[in-house]
Amino acid sequence: MPTPVLYLIPVTLGDTEISKVLPPYNKEIIASIRYFIVENVRSARRFLKQTDPGIDLDGLTFYTLNKHTSPSELSAFLQPAEDGNAIGIISEAGCPAVADPGADIVSIAQKKNIPVTPLVGPSSILLALMASGFNGQRFAFHGYLPIDAGERVKTLKLLERRMYSENQTQLFIETPYRNGKLVEDILKTCRPETRLCIAADITLGSEFIKTKTVAEWKKQLPDLSKKPCIFAVYK
């Protein structure tokens, strides 16, 4: 009998073999779900097919949740759960509801007393933090920094001050095609002794995770163009 529960289903961070980053249990859960809230239907269908080649995609119902979705639509997405069915949330990559619009659905589910169950899977934020050598007990993730150059530099200075004064690791991301500009601003703005971790293509064959001081990074930078990256700074 179906169970009314909202499952948070992690997705691979790129073209990675699913068995390397997702436990078999996730496949069992996915096989039991007929309703999915997804960021992109096409990529979600591809992920589900990779997870279970025998899955009947035409028998599934998809609700699209992205930056264009009206907040007034969200509550209706959970109707299947209120009717006693399981629902799964799938984002474009990584863990749903972390730096992701899925958090809004989870909030509504909590208010409606619908059980929420997160499944195990890769989070680029936590994997980067784990590999950085930085403080893993006090950290903050800030998402995207401002696009405006002046505001971005101002924000970087603020985060660096907080890092030193609060002993707190600062993590953030950037759109892949702007990685170079962000790193350039970090190297111009932060102290030479400040350490910067660059984590690119996490879990992929081309994975690159390295921590150096700002002064050391100035000598040689990796090619980060079009690569999904997590950046972290710490003293």
N, C-alpha and C positions, 0 to 999 in steps of 0.2 A: 504494500500500500504506500503511495507517495507520502513523503514527509514535508511539511511546510518549513523550509529552511533556505536561507540565502548563502550559497557557497561562493567564496572568493577564490577564483581559479587563476593561479599564476601562469604566465606564458614565458616561453624562452626569450632571451634577450637579443636573439638574432638567429642566424642559420646554424643552430646547435642541435645535435642529436638529442631528442627529448629524453631518452633514457639516462642521459648524463646529468640532467638538472631537475627532473621531475620524478617523484616516486610513483611506482605502479598503482598505489592507492588512488591517485588522482584520476587515472583512467577509469577505475571502477566507479568513482563518483560521477564523472562526466557521462558515462554510459547510462546512468540513472536519471539524467536531466533532459527535459524536453523544452525548457524555456531558458533563454540566455539574454542577458543585458550586455551589449558589446559596444566597444568604441568604434569598430569598423567591421561591418558584416562580412566583407570579402576575406579579410585577414583572419577573422574569427573562424569562418568556415574552413579555411586552409589549416589552421591550427588544430581544429577538431578532427579533421580528416587525417592529419599526421599522427594525432594521438590514438585514433581508432579508425583504421582504414575501412572497417565494415560499418561505420556509423551511417544512419539514414539522415542525411542533411535536410532532405525535403520534408522530413517529418518533424523538424524543429521549428520553433518560433523565436525570432530575433527581435529585440528592441534596441534601437540605436541610442547610445548615450555619448554625446561629445559636447564640445563648446557651443554648438548650435542648438542643442536640445533645450526646449523651454522648461523652466523649473516646474511649470504647471503640469507637465507630462509625467514627471518622475513617479508620483504616487501610483499612477495607473500601471506602471511597469511591474509593480509588486502584487498586482491582483492575482496572478497564478498562485503565489504563496499563500495569499489569504484564502484561496480556494483549496488549499491543502497540498500544493505541489512544490517541488524543489525548483529553485532558480539558480543559475550560475552567472557570475559577473566575469567578463573577460576584457582586459585592456589590451592595448597594442603590444606591450612588452612588459615583462616583470610582474610585480604584484599589484593587483587592483586596489584602488582607494589610497595608494601611496603616490603623492604627486600626480593625482589622477581624478577625474570627475566622479569615479565610482564612490568616493567618500560621501557624496550627497545621497546616493541611494542607500548606503549603509546607515546613514543617520536616520532616514525615514523608516527603515526596517527596524531599527532599535526603538523608535517611538511607537511603532505598531506592534512591538513585542514579537516580531518574527525572528527566530533564532538565526544568528549569523555565525558561519563557520569558515575561518580562513584556512586554506590548504597550503602545504609547504611548497616553496618554489623560490627561484632566484630574485633577489632585490638588488639592483645595481648599487643603490645607496649603501646598504649594509655590507655588501661584498667589497666595495671600494674602501669603506671605513675599516673593515677587518684587515685588509692588505696594506693599509697606509702606514701603520705603526703609530698612529695618532691616538689621542685620548678617546676611548670607546665608552667611557662612562659619562662624559659631558660633551655633547655635540649638538649641532643644530643644522638642519637642512633648509635651505632658503629658495629652492627651486631655481627659476631663471632670474638673473640679475637684470637691472634696467637696460633697455636698448640704447637709450641716450647716453653718449660717451661721458658727459659730465656727471650724470647721475650714477653711472656705473662705477666710475672712479671714486665718487663720494661713498658709495655703498661698500666698495672694497676696503676703503680706509676705515669705515665703521666696523666691518667684520674683523679686520685685523686688530683693531683696538680691543674689541670684545674677546678675541682669541687670547690676547695677552692678559687682559684684566680678569677674565672669568675662567681661564684655563679650559677653554671650550673649543673643540674642533669645529670648523665652519665648512660646510659642504654646499655645493651649488652645481648647476648644470647650464648648458648652453645649447642652442640649435647647432647641429654639426657644422654647418657652413660658416658659423661665426666663432668657432673654437679658436682660430688663430688670433682674432682680434681680442678675445677675452684674455688669452694667455699673454698677449702683448701688454694689455693694461695691467695685468697682475704683476708682470716683471718690472713695469715702470713705476707702479704704485707702492708695492709692498717692500718691506725692509729686506736687505740682502740676506739676513739670517733667517727670515721666515721660511718655513718648509712648505713646499707645495707638492701634493700628490696628484698625479694625472693618471686616471684609470680609464682606458679606452677599450672598446670591444670586449667587455667582460664576458667570460665563459666561451668566447669564440676562439678559433684557432689562431687568430691574429691578436689575441689579448695582450695588452700592454699596461702594466701597473708599475709605476716608479715614483719614489719619493726622493726629492732633492731640495736643497735650499734654492731660493730665488737666484742667488748669485751663481750657483752651479747650473741652473736651467738656462741662464743667459749664454752659456758657452755652447750649448747644443740642445735643440728642441726636436721632438719627433714630429712626423707629419700627421696632423690630427684632422685634416680635411675630410669631411663627410663621415667622420667616425663618431658614434655616440660616446660621450665622455662624462665622467663625474670628476669634479675638481674639489680638492680639500686643502685647506691651509691650517697650519698649526705651528706653534713655536718650537 
